[in-house]
Amino acid sequence: MAKAKRKHPIPPTPFRQSEAQGQWNKVRGNNIAEYKPSENGSAWNIAKTNLTNEIKVRHYSKNTLQTYCGWLTKFQAHAKNKNPTELTDEDFKNFLTFLAVNLKVAASTQNQAFNAILFFFRHVLKKEPGEIKSVRAKHKPYLPVVLTRKEINRVLGNLSDPYHIIVGLLYGCGLRLFESLQLRVQEFNFDDGMLTVHDGKGKKDRAVTILPGPPRTFPAPAMQIGPGTDRTQDEPT
């Protein structure tokens, strides 16, 4: 007796990142040589673990870790799963050339890949690549668009608190958006006109100058320090 067919077929096995993104053979419509994971897969797993350790020892950000591991996975696929110990400068150059010529990536993307693979060669493989500086892309000169003082005042004049405070700090103190969103009241020193930024880019602390002038009164919600937001964990009673 024939078995009844399933109405809902079993979904395929989910994509496994550990297999160097499965087959990186189609990127933006460009074909790349296929490879099949072989006995070198374990060597690459060890290399990726060592890369992760080297990045964490230097306390790089999580974004750097994810980016470098992602480029290493693509480099592994382009090298056809070649044993990491057998990689040469030519493999490095061929990968960067493929990105620039075949994929036509931006200069910033090419340089990001360059830095990731260079870090892998130096700190994981313990190899110093030869003369590959010519592969590094050059940025075109860029002139930023800057608002006038009058335009800035019009923007700030149409903002209500607490957005007015955040945008004012972005403009007046040169803060990044995530830095302004994680500020605490105790980090403002109006007597000396200083502002302390903790855990900024690169997990570094720095002090910036608050623009002179009478400080704008903070709204009540901005002065409240909720549970879990105060770094000192000493809320005033």
C-alpha positions in Angstrom: 0.0 0.0 0.0 1.5 3.3 -1.1 2.2 5.8 1.7 0.4 9.1 1.6 2.4 12.1 0.6 3.2 14.7 3.1 1.2 17.9 2.7 4.0 19.9 4.2 7.4 18.7 3.0 10.3 18.7 5.4 12.2 22.0 4.9 15.8 21.7 3.7 18.7 21.7 6.1 19.4 25.3 7.2 22.5 27.0 5.8 25.6 26.3 7.8 28.1 29.2 8.2 30.9 26.8 9.3 31.1 25.4 5.8 32.6 28.7 4.6 29.2 29.9 3.7 28.5 26.7 1.8 29.4 27.6 -1.7 30.5 31.1 -2.3 30.2 30.6 -6.0 27.8 33.3 -6.9 28.4 36.8 -5.6 26.5 39.7 -7.3 26.0 37.6 -10.4 29.7 36.7 -10.8 30.8 33.1 -10.8 33.7 32.0 -8.6 35.4 28.6 -8.6 33.5 26.1 -6.6 35.1 24.3 -3.8 34.1 21.4 -1.6 35.0 21.2 2.1 37.7 18.6 2.6 40.2 17.6 5.2 41.4 21.2 5.3 38.1 22.2 6.9 39.4 21.5 10.4 42.5 23.5 9.8 40.3 26.5 8.8 38.2 26.1 11.9 41.3 26.3 14.0 42.5 29.3 12.0 39.1 31.1 12.6 39.3 30.3 16.3 42.8 31.7 16.5 41.6 34.8 14.6 38.8 35.3 17.1 41.2 34.9 20.0 43.7 37.4 18.5 40.9 40.0 18.0 39.5 39.5 21.5 43.0 39.8 23.1 43.3 43.2 21.6 39.8 44.2 22.8 38.5 45.1 19.3 34.8 45.7 18.9 32.3 43.0 18.1 31.7 44.6 14.7 35.4 44.3 13.8 35.3 40.6 14.9 32.3 39.9 12.7 33.7 41.8 9.8 37.1 40.1 9.8 35.6 36.6 10.3 33.3 37.3 7.3 36.1 38.3 5.1 38.1 35.3 6.1 35.2 33.1 5.2 35.1 34.6 1.7 38.9 34.4 1.4 38.7 30.7 2.3 36.1 30.1 -0.5 38.1 32.1 -3.0 41.2 30.0 -2.2 39.2 26.8 -2.8 39.6 25.7 0.8 43.4 25.6 0.4 45.2 24.7 3.6 45.9 27.9 5.6 49.5 27.1 6.1 50.0 27.0 2.3 48.5 30.4 1.6 50.9 32.8 -0.2 51.0 36.5 -1.1 49.7 35.5 -4.5 46.5 34.2 -3.0 46.1 37.4 -1.1 46.6 39.6 -4.2 44.3 37.4 -6.3 41.5 37.8 -3.8 41.8 41.6 -3.7 42.0 41.7 -7.4 38.9 39.6 -7.7 37.0 42.0 -5.5 38.1 45.1 -7.4 37.9 43.7 -11.0 35.1 41.2 -10.9 32.9 42.5 -8.1 33.8 46.1 -8.6 33.6 46.8 -4.8 34.0 50.3 -3.4 37.5 51.5 -2.3 36.4 51.4 1.3 35.2 47.8 1.0 38.4 46.7 -0.7 40.5 48.3 2.0 38.4 46.6 4.7 39.1 43.2 3.1 42.8 44.2 2.8 43.0 45.0 6.5 41.2 41.8 7.5 43.3 39.4 5.5 46.5 41.3 6.5 45.6 40.9 10.1 45.0 37.2 9.5 48.4 36.8 7.8 50.3 38.7 10.5 48.7 37.5 13.7 47.4 34.1 12.9 49.6 32.6 10.2 52.6 34.6 11.6 53.6 35.6 8.0 54.5 39.1 6.8 53.1 39.6 3.4 55.4 41.0 0.7 54.8 44.1 -1.4 51.1 44.2 -1.8 50.5 47.9 -1.1 49.7 48.5 -4.8 46.5 46.5 -4.2 45.2 48.9 -1.6 42.6 51.2 -3.1 42.9 55.0 -3.0 40.0 57.1 -1.8 38.8 59.9 -4.0 38.9 63.3 -2.5 35.5 64.1 -1.0 34.2 67.5 0.1 31.5 67.1 2.8 28.3 69.1 2.7 28.2 71.4 5.7 25.2 73.3 6.9 25.5 77.0 7.7 25.1 78.4 11.2 21.7 79.8 10.3 20.5 76.4 9.0 21.7 74.7 12.1 19.8 77.1 14.3 16.6 76.5 12.2 17.0 72.7 12.7 17.6 73.0 16.5 14.7 75.5 16.8 12.2 72.9 15.4 13.3 70.2 17.9 11.7 69.5 21.2 13.4 67.9 24.3 15.1 65.5 24.6 15.9 65.5 20.9 17.1 69.1 21.1 19.7 68.1 23.6 20.9 65.1 21.6 21.2 67.0 18.4 22.9 69.9 20.1 25.5 67.5 21.6 26.1 66.0 18.2 26.7 69.4 16.7 28.4 71.2 19.5 30.6 68.4 21.0 31.2 66.3 17.9 29.7 63.2 19.5 28.6 60.1 17.7 24.9 59.1 17.9 25.5 56.1 20.0 27.7 58.1 22.4 25.1 60.7 22.9 22.4 58.1 23.6 24.3 56.4 26.4 25.3 59.6 28.2 24.5 59.9 32.0 23.9 63.0 34.0 27.0 62.5 36.2 29.2 62.8 33.1 28.4 66.5 32.6 30.7 69.0 34.3 29.1 72.4 33.7 31.5 74.1 36.1 34.5 73.3 33.9 32.5 73.1 30.7 33.6 69.5 30.1 31.8 66.3 29.1 33.2 62.8 29.7 32.4 60.2 27.1 32.8 56.6 28.3 33.1 53.5 26.0 33.2 55.5 22.8 34.6 54.2 19.5 37.1 51.5 20.2 35.9 51.3 23.8 37.9 54.4 24.7 37.1 57.2 27.1 37.6 60.8 26.3 36.7 64.3 27.5 35.2 66.9 25.2 34.5 70.6 25.7 30.9 71.9 26.0 30.3 75.0 23.9 30.2 78.1 26.1 27.0 79.8 27.0 24.2 79.2 29.6 23.4 75.5 29.7 19.9 74.6 28.6 17.8 73.3 31.4 17.4 69.5 31.3 13.9 68.3 31.1 12.7 66.1 34.0 12.9 62.8 32.1 16.5 63.5 31.2 17.5 64.0 34.9 16.0 60.7 36.0 18.4 57.8 36.2 16.4 54.6 35.9 17.5 51.2 37.2 20.3 49.6 35.3 21.4 52.8 33.6 23.7 54.3 36.3 27.2 53.0 35.9 28.0 53.7 39.6 24.9 51.8 40.7 24.6 54.4 43.5 21.3 56.1 43.0 20.7 59.1 45.2 18.0 58.5 47.9 
